[in-house]
Amino acid sequence: MKSTPSMLEGIRVADMTSVIFGPYCTQMLADMGADVIKVEHPSGDNGRRFGRPEKTPGMGALHMTINRGKRSVAWDLKSVDGREKLRRLIASSDVFIHSIRNEAIERLGFDYASVRTFAPEIIYVHCGGFDSDGPDAALPAYDDVIQGGAGIASLLSRAEVCSHPRYVPMALADKVAGLHALEATLAAIIHKLRSGCGQYVEIPMFEALTAFTLLEHLGGATFPSRGEKMGYSRQLAATRQPSPTADGYICLTPDLDDRWTRFFEVVGRAEVIKEQRFSTPMSRQRHLGELYAIIAQITPEKTTSEWLRIFRDADIPAKQVNTLEDLLTDPQLAAVKFFSEREHPTEGRFRQVRHAVKFGARPNPDIGFAPLLGGNNDEIEAELGMAAAVEKS
């Protein structure tokens, strides 16, 4: 019996992105079945160096995850041979995605105008730092720079967690921008399937993260005539933090009116919600910081597991604060087989995180291995009709 096609079977992506932003997008495309061909310099993508490899240089921890399911070619694009191979690859692809600044890609001869001359229907996706119409268009962009520029680094100090701006300790900007790149690429694929036309798509990291930040934090500036403060007050409340328990910390969000009532009932403090300052939704919103402060005084009375049982029975949203290490044994993640161990062809045993999204038409997608640098040169060059090298420069 014929197997069910993968979600993006038949879609080829020529991927010239590096590190996290672009590769996160193309990792998810590969997870969904696209044929993603990672084009690297002979020295390899810098992302290969993040995390000590088990056996082979260039097969570090980040690469094992973010470039899984892709094929790799290592071509010198400063040579006639390398550029001709890339031209043929792009011409055979539905999508060409890169994260090279405009001036550099123009020098290589692979800007959108040039690519359209030999691949007129290509979906051309540029993962950049800043919108190309702005004065910062030519500047380099890294996660820390974008977290600061997009207002994210200021939020902890605004919530009085610390006295100065701080970065969120993860590649937040890269990953959020990568999600924007994914949805933009998928939309462009749908458009091409309907119209037959390719297009230029630009995903600027700074603008993507600013929109992400201001989704709720635009706040009072939404209506300029009111002169109200920006920021979502609930999330900026200084006491809105994980609450201490007898043996750890717990995250609680009673949120809805009936849940606030049930919360104080099940913790034995029903009188609190009857106080005038907490008696209506609007008054609770105004005094939300005080509510969270009261919660933090109550939760140390029991262990985290005791509270979780109580709150589950009362349908009150709660979850223990996991460390990174705790995630490996979290009961929910274990039940859905979020982690698995596999045998890589060259690197041996490794741990894999599955694609979080589930599709009913293909509930168990095949997830491929991360490739060795240039490990697919021969097969892809043969597919492009270039088994014999063209003239070298």
C-alpha positions as CSV (number, residue, x, y, z in Angstrom):
1,M,0.0,0.0,0.0
2,K,1.3,3.4,-0.9
3,S,2.4,5.5,2.0
4,T,0.9,8.9,2.8
5,P,2.9,11.7,1.2
6,S,4.6,14.1,3.6
7,M,3.0,17.5,4.0
8,L,5.5,19.3,1.7
9,E,6.6,16.4,-0.5
10,G,7.9,17.7,-3.8
11,I,8.9,21.1,-2.5
12,R,12.6,21.8,-2.9
13,V,14.3,24.5,-0.9
14,A,17.8,25.9,-1.7
15,D,18.9,27.0,1.8
16,M,21.8,29.4,2.1
17,T,21.0,30.5,5.7
18,S,23.3,30.1,8.7
19,V,23.3,29.7,12.5
20,I,19.7,29.9,13.9
21,F,17.3,32.4,12.2
22,G,17.0,30.9,8.7
23,P,18.0,27.3,9.6
24,Y,15.2,27.2,12.2
25,C,12.7,28.0,9.4
26,T,14.2,25.4,7.1
27,Q,14.4,22.8,9.8
28,M,10.6,23.0,10.2
29,L,10.2,22.9,6.4
30,A,12.4,19.7,6.4
31,D,10.4,18.2,9.2
32,M,7.2,18.7,7.1
33,G,8.8,16.9,4.2
34,A,10.4,19.5,2.0
35,D,13.7,18.6,0.3
36,V,16.0,21.2,2.0
37,I,19.5,21.4,0.5
38,K,21.8,23.3,2.8
39,V,24.4,25.3,0.8
40,E,27.5,25.8,2.9
41,H,31.0,27.3,2.4
42,P,33.7,24.6,2.4
43,S,34.5,25.6,6.0
44,G,30.9,25.1,7.1
45,D,28.1,27.0,8.7
46,N,29.2,28.7,11.9
47,G,26.2,27.0,13.6
48,R,28.0,23.7,13.3
49,R,30.5,24.9,16.0
50,F,27.8,25.4,18.7
51,G,28.1,22.6,21.2
52,R,30.9,20.0,21.4
53,P,30.6,17.3,18.7
54,E,30.5,13.7,19.8
55,K,32.8,12.4,17.0
56,T,33.0,14.5,13.8
57,P,34.1,18.1,13.7
58,G,31.2,20.3,12.5
59,M,28.6,18.0,14.0
60,G,27.9,20.0,17.2
61,A,24.7,19.9,19.3
62,L,22.9,22.8,17.6
63,H,23.6,21.5,14.1
64,M,22.3,18.0,15.1
65,T,18.9,19.6,15.9
66,I,18.5,22.7,13.6
67,N,19.8,21.1,10.4
68,R,18.2,17.7,10.8
69,G,16.5,16.3,7.7
70,K,18.5,18.4,5.3
71,R,21.1,17.6,2.7
72,S,24.4,19.4,2.6
73,V,26.6,20.7,-0.2
74,A,29.8,22.5,0.4
75,W,30.5,24.8,-2.6
76,D,33.0,27.7,-3.0
77,L,30.7,30.4,-4.4
78,K,33.8,32.6,-5.3
79,S,34.5,30.1,-8.1
80,V,32.8,29.8,-11.5
81,D,32.1,26.1,-10.6
82,G,30.4,26.9,-7.3
83,R,28.3,29.7,-8.7
84,E,27.1,27.5,-11.6
85,K,26.1,24.7,-9.2
86,L,24.1,27.2,-7.1
87,R,22.4,28.6,-10.3
88,R,21.3,25.1,-11.3
89,L,20.2,24.3,-7.8
90,I,18.1,27.4,-7.5
91,A,16.6,26.8,-11.0
92,S,15.5,23.4,-9.8
93,S,14.0,24.7,-6.6
94,D,10.7,26.2,-5.5
95,V,12.3,28.3,-2.8
96,F,15.7,30.0,-2.5
97,I,16.2,31.3,1.1
98,H,19.3,33.1,2.4
99,S,20.5,35.3,5.2
100,I,23.3,37.2,3.4
101,R,23.3,41.0,3.5
102,N,22.1,42.7,0.3
103,E,25.5,44.1,-0.8
104,A,27.2,40.7,-0.4
105,I,24.5,38.8,-2.2
106,E,24.6,41.3,-5.1
107,R,28.4,40.8,-5.4
108,L,27.8,37.1,-5.7
109,G,25.2,37.7,-8.4
110,F,22.4,36.1,-6.5
111,D,20.2,39.1,-5.7
112,Y,16.5,38.8,-6.6
113,A,16.8,40.6,-9.9
114,S,19.7,38.4,-11.0
115,V,18.0,35.2,-9.8
116,R,14.8,36.0,-11.7
117,T,16.7,35.9,-15.0
118,F,17.3,32.2,-14.7
119,A,14.6,31.2,-12.2
120,P,11.6,33.5,-13.0
121,E,9.1,31.6,-10.8
122,I,11.3,31.3,-7.7
123,I,10.1,32.1,-4.2
124,Y,13.0,34.3,-3.0
125,V,13.2,34.6,0.8
126,H,15.6,37.0,2.4
127,C,16.2,36.6,6.2
128,G,17.7,40.0,7.1
129,G,18.3,42.1,10.2
130,F,16.4,45.2,9.3
131,D,13.7,46.2,6.7
132,S,15.6,47.2,3.5
133,D,13.7,50.5,3.2
134,G,15.2,51.8,6.5
135,P,18.5,53.5,7.4
136,D,19.7,50.4,9.3
137,A,19.2,48.1,6.3
138,A,23.0,47.4,5.8
139,L,23.8,46.8,9.5
140,P,24.7,43.4,10.9
141,A,22.1,41.9,13.3
142,Y,22.5,39.5,16.1
143,D,20.1,38.2,18.7
144,D,21.3,40.4,21.5
145,V,21.2,43.5,19.3
146,I,17.7,42.8,18.2
147,Q,16.4,42.0,21.8
148,G,17.7,45.4,22.8
149,G,16.4,47.3,19.8
150,A,12.9,45.7,19.9
151,G,12.4,46.6,23.6
152,I,12.6,43.1,25.0
153,A,15.7,43.7,27.1
154,S,13.9,46.6,28.8
155,L,11.0,44.5,30.1
156,L,12.6,42.9,33.1
157,S,13.7,46.2,34.5
158,R,10.3,47.7,33.8
159,A,8.7,44.9,35.8
160,E,11.2,45.7,38.6
161,V,12.8,42.2,38.5
162,C,16.2,43.9,38.1
163,S,17.5,47.4,38.0
164,H,18.9,47.4,34.5
165,P,18.1,46.0,31.0
166,R,18.8,42.3,30.6
167,Y,18.6,39.9,27.7
168,V,16.3,36.9,27.8
169,P,18.8,34.0,28.1
170,M,17.9,32.3,24.8
171,A,18.1,33.0,21.1
172,L,14.7,34.6,21.3
173,A,15.1,37.0,18.4
174,D,16.5,34.4,16.0
175,K,13.8,31.9,16.9
176,V,10.8,34.3,16.7
177,A,12.1,35.6,13.4
178,G,12.5,32.0,12.2
179,L,8.9,31.4,12.9
180,H,8.0,34.5,10.9
181,A,10.1,33.2,8.0
182,L,8.3,29.9,8.2
183,E,4.8,31.4,7.9
184,A,5.9,33.7,5.2
185,T,7.5,30.9,3.1
186,L,4.5,28.7,3.5
187,A,2.2,31.6,2.4
188,A,4.4,32.2,-0.6
189,I,4.3,28.5,-1.5
190,I,0.5,28.5,-1.3
191,H,0.4,31.7,-3.5
192,K,2.6,30.0,-6.1
193,L,0.6,26.8,-6.2
194,R,-2.5,29.0,-6.8
195,S,-1.1,31.6,-9.2
196,G,2.0,29.9,-10.7
197,C,4.0,33.0,-9.7
198,G,7.0,33.3,-7.4
199,Q,7.9,36.5,-5.5
200,Y,10.4,38.3,-3.3
201,V,9.8,37.8,0.5
202,E,11.7,39.8,3.1
203,I,11.7,38.9,6.8
204,P,13.5,41.6,8.8
205,M,14.4,40.4,12.3
206,F,14.1,43.8,14.0
207,E,10.6,44.5,12.7
208,A,9.5,41.0,13.4
209,L,10.6,41.2,17.0
210,T,9.2,44.7,17.5
211,A,5.8,43.5,16.2
212,F,6.1,40.5,18.5
213,T,6.8,42.7,21.5
214,L,4.1,45.2,20.9
215,L,1.3,42.7,20.3
216,E,0.2,43.3,23.9
217,H,2.7,45.9,25.0
218,L,1.6,48.6,22.6
219,G,-1.1,49.1,25.3
220,G,-2.1,52.7,25.9
221,A,-0.3,53.9,22.7
222,T,-3.0,52.1,20.7
223,F,-5.2,55.2,21.1
224,P,-2.9,58.2,20.8
225,S,-5.5,60.7,22.0
226,R,-5.6,59.2,25.5
227,G,-2.0,59.7,26.4
228,E,-1.9,56.4,28.4
229,K,1.2,54.3,29.2
230,M,2.5,51.6,27.0
231,G,2.8,48.0,28.3
232,Y,0.5,45.3,29.4
233,S,0.1,45.9,33.2
234,R,-0.6,42.3,34.1
235,Q,2.6,41.1,32.7
236,L,4.6,44.0,34.0
237,A,3.5,43.5,37.6
238,A,6.6,43.1,39.8
239,T,5.0,40.4,41.9
240,R,3.8,38.4,38.9
241,Q,6.5,35.8,39.3
242,P,6.7,32.0,40.0
243,S,5.4,31.4,43.5
244,P,7.6,29.6,46.1
245,T,6.3,26.3,47.5
246,A,7.6,24.1,50.3
247,D,10.1,22.5,47.9
248,G,10.3,24.5,44.8
249,Y,8.3,27.0,42.7
250,I,5.0,26.9,40.9
251,C,3.4,29.0,38.2
252,L,-0.2,30.0,38.7
253,T,-2.7,31.8,36.6
254,P,-6.2,31.8,38.1
255,D,-7.1,34.6,35.6
256,L,-10.9,34.1,35.0
257,D,-13.3,35.4,37.6
258,D,-14.6,32.0,38.7
259,R,-11.0,30.7,39.0
260,W,-10.0,33.5,41.3
261,T,-12.9,32.5,43.6
262,R,-12.1,28.8,43.4
263,F,-8.4,29.5,44.0
264,F,-8.9,31.3,47.3
265,E,-11.5,28.7,48.3
266,V,-9.2,25.7,47.8
267,V,-6.3,27.4,49.6
268,G,-8.6,28.1,52.6
269,R,-8.6,31.9,52.1
270,A,-12.1,32.6,50.7
271,E,-12.3,35.9,52.5
272,V,-9.6,37.5,50.3
273,I,-11.6,37.6,47.1
274,K,-14.5,39.3,49.0
275,E,-12.3,42.3,49.9
276,Q,-13.4,45.4,48.1
277,R,-10.1,45.8,46.2
278,F,-10.5,42.3,44.8
279,S,-14.3,42.0,44.5
280,T,-14.7,42.9,40.8
281,P,-12.7,42.1,37.6
282,M,-11.7,45.7,37.2
283,S,-10.6,46.1,40.8
284,R,-8.6,42.9,40.6
285,Q,-6.9,44.2,37.5
286,R,-5.9,47.4,39.3
287,H,-4.6,45.4,42.3
288,L,-3.2,42.4,40.5
289,G,0.3,42.9,42.0
290,E,-1.2,42.6,45.5
291,L,-3.1,39.4,44.5
292,Y,0.2,37.8,43.4
293,A,1.9,38.9,46.5
294,I,-0.8,37.2,48.6
295,I,-0.4,34.0,46.5
296,A,3.3,34.0,47.2
297,Q,2.6,34.1,51.0
298,I,0.2,31.1,50.7
299,T,2.0,28.7,48.4
300,P,5.0,27.9,50.7
301,E,2.4,26.0,52.9
302,K,2.5,22.9,50.7
303,T,4.9,21.1,48.3
304,T,4.7,21.7,44.5
305,S,3.2,18.2,43.9
306,E,0.5,18.8,46.6
307,W,-0.5,22.1,45.0
308,L,-0.5,20.6,41.5
309,R,-3.0,17.9,42.6
310,I,-5.2,20.5,44.3
311,F,-5.2,22.9,41.4
312,R,-5.8,20.1,38.8
313,D,-8.9,19.1,40.7
314,A,-10.1,22.7,40.8
315,D,-9.3,23.4,37.1
316,I,-6.8,26.1,38.0
317,P,-4.0,26.5,35.5
318,A,-0.7,25.6,37.2
319,K,2.6,24.0,36.3
320,Q,5.8,23.4,38.2
321,V,8.9,25.5,37.3
322,N,11.1,23.1,35.4
323,T,14.8,23.5,35.0
324,L,16.2,22.6,31.6
325,E,17.2,19.2,33.1
326,D,13.7,18.6,34.4
327,L,12.3,18.8,30.9
328,L,13.9,15.5,30.1
329,T,11.6,13.7,32.6
330,D,8.5,15.9,32.5
331,P,5.5,13.6,32.7
332,Q,3.6,15.4,29.9
333,L,6.6,15.4,27.5
334,A,7.3,11.7,28.4
335,A,3.7,10.7,27.6
336,V,3.7,12.3,24.2
337,K,7.2,10.9,23.4
338,F,8.6,14.4,22.9
339,F,12.2,13.1,23.2
340,S,13.6,10.0,21.5
341,E,17.0,8.5,21.2
342,R,18.3,7.5,17.7
343,E,21.5,6.2,16.1
344,H,23.1,8.8,13.8
345,P,25.0,7.1,10.9
346,T,28.3,8.7,11.9
347,E,27.8,10.4,15.3
348,G,26.3,7.5,17.2
349,R,23.5,7.7,19.9
350,F,21.9,11.1,20.2
351,R,18.7,12.6,21.7
352,Q,16.1,14.2,19.4
353,V,13.2,16.6,20.1
354,R,10.2,15.8,17.8
355,H,8.3,18.4,15.8
356,A,5.8,19.9,18.2
357,V,2.9,20.2,15.6
358,K,0.8,17.2,14.8
359,F,-0.9,16.7,11.4
360,G,-3.8,14.2,11.2
361,A,-2.9,13.3,7.6
362,R,0.7,12.4,8.5
363,P,0.8,11.9,12.3
364,N,4.2,10.3,12.4
365,P,6.4,12.3,10.0
366,D,9.9,11.0,9.1
367,I,12.6,13.2,10.6
368,G,16.0,12.8,8.9
369,F,19.5,13.1,10.3
370,A,21.7,16.2,10.3
371,P,24.1,16.0,7.4
372,L,27.9,15.9,7.3
373,L,29.4,19.0,5.8
374,G,29.2,18.5,2.0
375,G,27.9,15.0,2.6
376,N,25.5,15.1,-0.3
377,N,27.7,16.9,-2.9
378,D,28.0,13.9,-5.3
379,E,24.3,13.0,-5.3
380,I,23.0,16.6,-5.7
381,E,25.5,17.5,-8.3
382,A,24.5,14.3,-10.2
383,E,20.8,15.4,-9.9
384,L,21.8,18.8,-11.3
385,G,23.6,17.1,-14.3
386,M,27.0,18.2,-13.0
387,A,28.7,15.0,-12.1
388,A,31.6,16.3,-14.1
389,A,32.9,19.6,-12.7
390,V,32.6,22.6,-15.0
391,E,35.5,25.0,-15.6
392,K,37.1,26.2,-12.4
393,S,38.0,29.9,-11.9
